[in-house]
């Protein structure tokens, strides 16, 4: 598997590390305000753009008719070909 080089600002790097740590431990809590969520999605999109067909095998997207947040529909639109989409019945 070839290496992929990316360029991140210090703020983007801090956001990525924070998101990864939050995802890997139930003992890490996060600031989940809209700006942080937008930053996470922006960086995820930037990373995906380095390998557009990458498959995200370890996470699934929970498809709903109406989302409680603004980010979910945007995330679905940008990543639906990269992530398995499931329903509540499948979880």
Secondary structure, 3 states (H helix, E strand, C coil): CCCCCCCCCHHHHHHHHHHHHHHHCCCCCCCCCHHHHHHHHHHHHHHHHCCCCCCEEEEEEECCCCCCCCHHHHHHHHHCCCEEEECHHHC
